[in-house]
Amino acid sequence: MKCPYCGYADGKVIDSRPTEEGNSIRRRRECLKCQRRFTTYEKLETISLAVVKQDNSRQPYDRDKIIRGIIRACEKRPVPLSQMERIADDIEGELYQSMEKEVSSTEIGEKVMRYLKEIDEVAYVRFASVHKHFSDIETFMEELKKLIKEK
């Protein structure tokens, strides 16, 4: 690892510990030439994943989009942010375990709805109304009736 201060290519690791999220390792290093210390992060390299949108365009997978959608659906609901992040982690894990290089946005939306249905029905309906493109009140009511019937 090159020193960010002097560019020397040799150093030693002083301390290693996992980050709070547990998905990377934080390392404190010391340059053997200038003795200055710096921090690096080691993270597992994952396969690149493309999301196929409904218009057949492709975009790189973005975990933050999932979290933003979940947060929007759970707004003013008693769902802690840690639980929302855990949902995103679980979905991301499922996507990478499938070993597919492409996943449809519809499949991701279905996974989000499955998790939201378990934790908060209002958040589920909010997310479903956007994901399923409810065009009128009848479609909305049909989804509510299905939800009530499943109870």
ABEGO torsion letter per residue (X at the ends): XBBAAAGBABBBBABBBBBAAGABBBBBBBBAAAGBBBBBBBBBBBBBBBBBBAAGBBBBBBAAAAAAAAAAAABGBBBBAAAAAAAAAAAAAAAAAAGBABBBAAAAAAAAAAAAAAABAAAAAAAAAAAAGBABAAAAAAAAAAAAAAX
